Amino acid sequence: MTVPTLYGLPNCDTCKKARNWLARFEIAHEFVDYRAHPLPPVTLKSWAEHLGGWERLINKSSTTWRTLLPQRKNPGSDPEWTLLLKEYPALVRRPVVVQPDGAVSAGFTDHSFKKMFGC
């Protein structure tokens, strides 16, 4: 991988903002729709580890999270988390950016992208 890869959903407003930001600063990148191209559990676990835990990978302010049954909101193991994300891919905080050096970030703000991409 020689360019950053954004993982997200094509109709997600935050993903659109992030992609427009990258286009404005002429930063080449790849985009992967992770609903159309499901990710293996090992990738999700790796992202969670890079971000500091599953809690940082999950968007708990999403409608999807709020509509989950209470017992689904407390997965006790990595396999339970990956099963939850396989069932509800919209729970992943978007976009997830994987840099060529393997660094992982989740979410988009103008400030965080300026810092990440040196703009």
Residue frames as a rotation matrix with the C-alpha (Angstrom) as fourth column:
MET 1
0.588 0.809 0.000 0.00
0.809 -0.588 0.000 0.00
0.000 0.000 -1.000 0.00
THR 2
-0.518 -0.829 0.212 1.52
0.839 -0.541 -0.065 3.30
0.169 0.144 0.975 -1.08
VAL 3
-0.594 0.414 0.690 -1.42
-0.252 -0.910 0.329 5.62
0.764 0.021 0.645 -0.44
PRO 4
-0.834 0.358 0.419 -3.75
-0.420 0.080 -0.904 5.90
-0.357 -0.930 0.083 2.54
THR 5
-0.704 0.675 -0.219 -6.87
0.292 0.557 0.778 3.76
0.647 0.484 -0.589 2.43
LEU 6
-0.668 0.615 0.418 -10.20
-0.741 -0.504 -0.443 5.06
-0.061 -0.606 0.793 3.69
TYR 7
-0.824 0.496 -0.275 -12.69
0.447 0.866 0.223 2.45
0.349 0.061 -0.935 4.82
GLY 8
-0.777 0.608 -0.162 -16.26
-0.308 -0.593 -0.744 3.59
-0.549 -0.529 0.648 5.07
LEU 9
-0.135 0.830 0.541 -19.67
0.752 0.441 -0.490 3.68
-0.646 0.341 -0.683 3.48
PRO 10
-0.690 -0.267 0.673 -20.22
0.704 -0.461 0.539 5.57
0.166 0.846 0.507 0.21
ASN 11
0.088 0.820 0.566 -23.41
0.460 -0.537 0.707 7.30
0.884 0.198 -0.424 1.38
CYS 12
0.305 -0.060 -0.950 -22.00
0.944 -0.113 0.311 8.31
-0.126 -0.992 0.022 4.78
ASP 13
0.931 0.107 0.348 -21.86
0.179 -0.967 -0.183 12.11
0.317 0.233 -0.920 5.08
THR 14
0.686 -0.727 0.029 -18.67
-0.354 -0.299 0.886 11.98
-0.636 -0.618 -0.462 7.17
CYS 15
0.058 -0.652 0.756 -16.97
0.601 0.628 0.495 9.75
-0.797 0.426 0.428 4.60
LYS 16
0.547 0.207 0.811 -18.02
0.809 -0.381 -0.448 12.15
0.216 0.901 -0.376 1.84
LYS 17
0.977 -0.207 0.057 -16.55
-0.214 -0.931 0.295 15.09
-0.008 -0.301 -0.954 3.79
ALA 18
0.364 -0.891 0.272 -13.29
-0.100 0.253 0.962 13.19
-0.926 -0.377 0.003 4.32
ARG 19
0.068 -0.316 0.946 -13.02
0.875 0.475 0.096 12.23
-0.480 0.821 0.309 0.65
ASN 20
0.792 0.245 0.559 -13.79
0.501 -0.783 -0.368 15.80
0.348 0.571 -0.743 -0.45
TRP 21
0.838 -0.542 -0.064 -11.14
-0.326 -0.591 0.738 17.08
-0.438 -0.598 -0.672 1.97
LEU 22
0.075 -0.839 0.538 -8.56
0.302 0.534 0.790 14.72
-0.950 0.103 0.294 0.47
ALA 23
0.283 0.091 0.955 -9.54
0.959 0.005 -0.285 15.75
-0.031 0.996 -0.086 -3.06
ARG 24
0.983 0.125 0.137 -9.27
0.128 -0.992 -0.014 19.44
0.134 0.032 -0.991 -2.14
PHE 25
0.535 -0.843 0.060 -5.72
-0.588 -0.321 0.743 18.90
-0.607 -0.433 -0.667 -0.87
GLU 26
0.546 -0.251 -0.800 -4.94
-0.734 0.317 -0.600 16.56
0.404 0.915 -0.011 -3.80
ILE 27
-0.390 -0.597 0.702 -4.05
-0.841 0.541 -0.006 13.63
-0.376 -0.592 -0.713 -1.57
ALA 28
-0.239 0.237 -0.942 -4.25
-0.640 0.691 0.336 10.34
0.730 0.683 -0.014 -3.44
HIS 29
-0.568 0.117 0.815 -6.08
-0.690 0.471 -0.549 7.61
-0.448 -0.874 -0.187 -1.57
GLU 30
-0.793 0.424 -0.436 -8.09
0.039 0.751 0.659 4.44
0.607 0.506 -0.613 -2.00
PHE 31
-0.369 0.740 0.562 -11.65
-0.927 -0.254 -0.274 4.07
-0.060 -0.622 0.781 -0.76
VAL 32
-0.877 0.126 -0.464 -13.10
0.051 0.984 0.169 0.74
0.478 0.124 -0.869 0.34
ASP 33
-0.009 0.943 0.331 -16.79
-0.853 -0.180 0.490 0.30
0.522 -0.278 0.806 1.00
TYR 34
-0.860 -0.477 0.180 -16.59
-0.496 0.702 -0.511 -2.12
0.118 -0.529 -0.841 3.91
ARG 35
0.004 0.894 0.448 -20.24
-0.593 0.363 -0.719 -3.09
-0.805 -0.263 0.531 3.62
ALA 36
0.764 0.246 -0.596 -19.70
-0.645 0.320 -0.694 -4.26
0.020 0.915 0.403 0.02
HIS 37
0.183 -0.801 -0.571 -16.28
-0.156 0.549 -0.821 -5.73
0.971 0.239 -0.024 0.90
PRO 38
0.946 0.268 0.183 -16.60
-0.213 0.087 0.973 -7.14
0.244 -0.960 0.140 4.43
LEU 39
0.066 -0.977 0.203 -13.42
-0.809 -0.171 -0.562 -7.15
0.584 -0.127 -0.802 6.44
PRO 40
0.078 -0.097 -0.992 -12.01
0.277 0.958 -0.071 -10.23
0.958 -0.270 0.102 8.12
PRO 41
0.914 0.337 -0.223 -12.23
0.277 -0.121 0.953 -10.34
0.295 -0.934 -0.204 11.92
VAL 42
0.192 -0.921 -0.340 -8.44
0.960 0.103 0.261 -10.12
-0.205 -0.376 0.904 12.21
THR 43
-0.471 -0.314 0.824 -8.51
0.586 -0.810 0.026 -6.72
0.659 0.496 0.565 10.47
LEU 44
0.459 0.722 0.519 -11.22
-0.007 -0.580 0.814 -5.38
0.888 -0.377 -0.261 12.78
LYS 45
0.830 -0.210 -0.516 -9.32
0.557 0.281 0.782 -6.66
-0.019 -0.937 0.350 15.82
SER 46
-0.208 -0.968 0.141 -6.12
0.976 -0.216 -0.040 -5.02
0.069 0.130 0.989 14.54
TRP 47
-0.197 0.218 0.956 -7.90
0.244 -0.933 0.264 -1.69
0.950 0.285 0.131 14.07
ALA 48
0.825 0.564 0.034 -9.33
0.077 -0.172 0.982 -1.90
0.560 -0.807 -0.185 17.58
GLU 49
0.500 -0.720 -0.481 -5.85
0.846 0.285 0.451 -2.60
-0.187 -0.632 0.752 18.99
HIS 50
-0.438 -0.690 0.576 -4.31
0.807 -0.584 -0.085 0.32
0.395 0.428 0.813 17.07
LEU 51
-0.065 0.530 0.846 -7.05
0.028 -0.846 0.532 2.67
0.998 0.058 0.040 18.27
GLY 52
-0.792 -0.308 0.527 -6.84
-0.490 -0.194 -0.850 1.59
0.364 -0.931 0.002 21.91
GLY 53
-0.813 0.483 0.325 -9.76
0.083 0.649 -0.756 -0.83
-0.576 -0.588 -0.568 22.13
TRP 54
-0.553 0.685 0.475 -13.11
0.822 0.354 0.446 -1.71
0.137 0.637 -0.759 20.65
GLU 55
0.227 0.689 -0.689 -14.75
0.775 -0.556 -0.301 1.26
-0.590 -0.465 -0.660 22.37
ARG 56
-0.200 -0.388 -0.900 -12.75
-0.163 -0.892 0.421 3.65
-0.966 0.231 0.115 20.15
LEU 57
-0.984 -0.130 0.125 -13.70
0.085 0.277 0.957 1.83
-0.159 0.952 -0.261 16.97
ILE 58
-0.364 0.929 0.074 -17.44
0.928 0.354 0.116 1.90
0.082 0.111 -0.990 17.68
ASN 59
-0.814 0.230 0.534 -19.67
-0.108 -0.962 0.250 4.91
0.571 0.146 0.808 17.01
LYS 60
-0.695 0.525 -0.491 -21.87
0.717 0.446 -0.536 4.89
-0.062 -0.724 -0.687 20.11
SER 61
-0.573 0.534 -0.622 -23.73
-0.200 -0.827 -0.525 8.01
-0.795 -0.176 0.581 19.02
SER 62
-0.911 0.200 -0.360 -25.11
-0.343 0.114 0.932 6.24
0.228 0.973 -0.035 15.94
THR 63
0.041 0.997 0.065 -28.74
-0.994 0.034 0.104 5.33
0.101 -0.069 0.992 15.49
THR 64
0.216 -0.019 -0.976 -27.65
-0.287 0.954 -0.082 1.74
0.933 0.298 0.200 14.99
TRP 65
-0.766 -0.570 -0.298 -25.98
0.134 0.312 -0.941 1.63
0.629 -0.760 -0.163 18.42
ARG 66
-0.758 0.495 0.424 -28.93
-0.649 -0.505 -0.569 3.27
-0.068 -0.707 0.704 20.16
THR 67
0.242 0.926 -0.289 -31.36
-0.940 0.297 0.166 0.71
0.240 0.232 0.943 18.71
LEU 68
-0.418 -0.443 -0.793 -29.32
-0.228 0.896 -0.380 -2.33
0.879 0.022 -0.476 19.82
LEU 69
0.736 0.585 -0.342 -30.71
0.121 0.383 0.916 -4.42
0.666 -0.715 0.211 22.63
PRO 70
0.677 -0.469 0.567 -28.87
-0.732 -0.512 0.450 -3.67
0.079 -0.720 -0.690 25.91
GLN 71
0.642 -0.433 0.633 -27.32
-0.055 0.797 0.601 -7.16
-0.765 -0.420 0.488 26.07
ARG 72
0.697 -0.395 0.598 -25.73
0.712 0.282 -0.643 -6.62
0.085 0.874 0.478 22.61
LYS 73
0.796 -0.330 0.507 -23.95
-0.187 -0.931 -0.313 -3.45
0.575 0.155 -0.803 23.80
ASN 74
0.441 -0.651 0.618 -21.49
-0.855 -0.095 0.510 -5.27
-0.273 -0.753 -0.599 26.04
PRO 75
0.765 -0.221 -0.605 -19.62
-0.184 0.825 -0.535 -7.86
0.617 0.520 0.591 23.99
GLY 76
0.853 -0.378 0.360 -17.26
-0.345 0.109 0.932 -9.74
-0.391 -0.919 -0.037 26.26
SER 77
0.119 -0.836 0.536 -14.71
0.355 0.540 0.763 -10.99
-0.927 0.100 0.361 23.75
ASP 78
-0.621 -0.444 -0.646 -13.06
-0.434 -0.491 0.755 -10.19
-0.653 0.749 0.112 20.43
PRO 79
-0.918 0.305 0.253 -15.20
0.393 0.615 0.683 -12.79
0.053 0.727 -0.685 18.58
GLU 80
-0.013 0.961 -0.276 -18.36
0.906 -0.106 -0.411 -11.21
-0.424 -0.256 -0.869 20.00
TRP 81
-0.009 -0.065 -0.998 -17.23
-0.099 -0.993 0.066 -7.73
-0.995 0.099 0.002 18.87
THR 82
-0.869 -0.387 -0.308 -16.35
-0.326 -0.020 0.945 -8.95
-0.372 0.922 -0.108 15.37
LEU 83
-0.643 0.722 0.256 -19.69
0.765 0.615 0.189 -10.76
-0.021 0.318 -0.948 15.10
LEU 84
0.176 0.702 -0.690 -21.50
0.599 -0.632 -0.491 -7.56
-0.781 -0.327 -0.532 16.14
LEU 85
-0.202 -0.336 -0.920 -19.61
-0.421 -0.818 0.391 -5.54
-0.884 0.466 0.024 13.50
LYS 86
-0.982 -0.068 0.177 -20.24
0.114 0.535 0.837 -8.18
-0.151 0.842 -0.517 10.84
GLU 87
-0.279 0.959 0.045 -23.95
0.949 0.283 -0.136 -7.96
-0.143 0.005 -0.990 11.61
TYR 88
0.805 0.539 -0.246 -23.96
0.531 -0.841 -0.105 -4.14
-0.263 -0.046 -0.964 11.93
PRO 89
-0.053 -0.922 0.383 -21.12
0.989 -0.102 -0.110 -2.65
0.140 0.373 0.917 9.84
ALA 90
0.291 0.220 0.931 -22.54
0.278 -0.951 0.138 0.85
0.916 0.218 -0.337 10.35
LEU 91
0.942 0.048 -0.333 -21.34
0.336 -0.115 0.935 0.68
0.006 -0.992 -0.125 13.98
VAL 92
0.023 -1.000 0.001 -17.75
0.993 0.023 0.116 1.34
-0.116 -0.002 0.993 12.89
ARG 93
0.413 -0.015 -0.911 -16.70
0.169 -0.981 0.093 4.97
-0.895 -0.192 -0.403 13.43
ARG 94
0.390 -0.171 0.905 -16.17
0.910 0.220 -0.351 6.39
-0.139 0.960 0.241 9.95
PRO 95
0.758 -0.208 -0.619 -14.00
-0.338 0.685 -0.645 6.71
0.558 0.698 0.449 8.08
VAL 96
0.704 -0.684 0.194 -11.21
0.166 0.424 0.890 4.43
-0.691 -0.594 0.412 9.22
VAL 97
0.776 -0.542 -0.323 -7.95
-0.576 -0.401 -0.712 5.62
0.256 0.739 -0.623 7.67
VAL 98
0.723 -0.633 0.276 -5.08
0.382 0.700 0.604 3.16
-0.575 -0.331 0.748 7.31
GLN 99
0.606 -0.602 -0.520 -1.79
-0.708 -0.706 -0.008 4.81
-0.362 0.373 -0.854 6.40
PRO 100
0.601 -0.435 -0.670 0.89
-0.405 0.557 -0.725 3.09
0.689 0.707 0.158 4.30
ASP 101
-0.501 -0.850 0.163 2.98
-0.554 0.171 -0.815 2.67
0.665 -0.498 -0.557 7.49
GLY 102
-0.486 0.388 -0.783 0.08
0.504 0.856 0.112 0.83
0.714 -0.341 -0.611 9.17
ALA 103
-0.976 0.170 -0.136 -1.11
0.013 -0.577 -0.817 3.70
-0.218 -0.799 0.561 11.40
VAL 104
-0.422 0.904 0.072 -4.87
0.753 0.305 0.583 3.63
0.505 0.300 -0.809 11.95
SER 105
-0.956 0.267 -0.118 -7.29
-0.137 -0.768 -0.625 6.45
-0.258 -0.581 0.772 12.78
ALA 106
-0.438 0.882 0.173 -11.07
0.889 0.396 0.230 6.63
0.134 0.255 -0.958 12.93
GLY 107
0.414 0.702 -0.579 -13.34
0.703 -0.651 -0.287 9.58
-0.578 -0.289 -0.763 12.29
PHE 108
-0.199 -0.429 0.881 -12.95
0.875 -0.482 -0.038 12.85
0.441 0.764 0.471 10.46
THR 109
0.686 0.304 -0.661 -12.37
0.456 -0.887 0.065 16.42
-0.567 -0.347 -0.748 11.46
ASP 110
0.888 -0.372 0.272 -10.63
0.027 -0.546 -0.837 19.12
0.460 0.751 -0.475 9.45
HIS 111
0.504 -0.708 0.494 -8.07
-0.863 -0.423 0.274 19.54
0.015 -0.565 -0.825 12.23
SER 112
0.398 -0.354 0.846 -7.29
-0.260 0.841 0.475 15.82
-0.880 -0.409 0.243 12.57
PHE 113
0.768 -0.114 0.630 -6.82
0.600 0.471 -0.647 15.40
-0.223 0.875 0.430 8.83
LYS 114
0.811 -0.528 0.253 -4.57
-0.339 -0.776 -0.533 18.49
0.477 0.346 -0.808 8.62
LYS 115
0.340 -0.679 0.651 -2.43
-0.854 0.066 0.515 17.01
-0.393 -0.732 -0.557 11.37
MET 116
0.483 -0.074 0.873 -2.45
0.068 0.997 0.047 13.50
-0.873 0.037 0.486 9.86
PHE 117
0.628 -0.147 0.764 -1.59
0.771 0.257 -0.583 14.63
-0.111 0.955 0.275 6.33
GLY 118
-0.269 -0.856 -0.441 0.63
0.765 -0.468 0.442 17.61
-0.585 -0.219 0.781 7.17
CYS 119
-0.174 0.289 0.942 -1.51
0.823 -0.482 0.300 20.22
0.540 0.827 -0.154 5.44
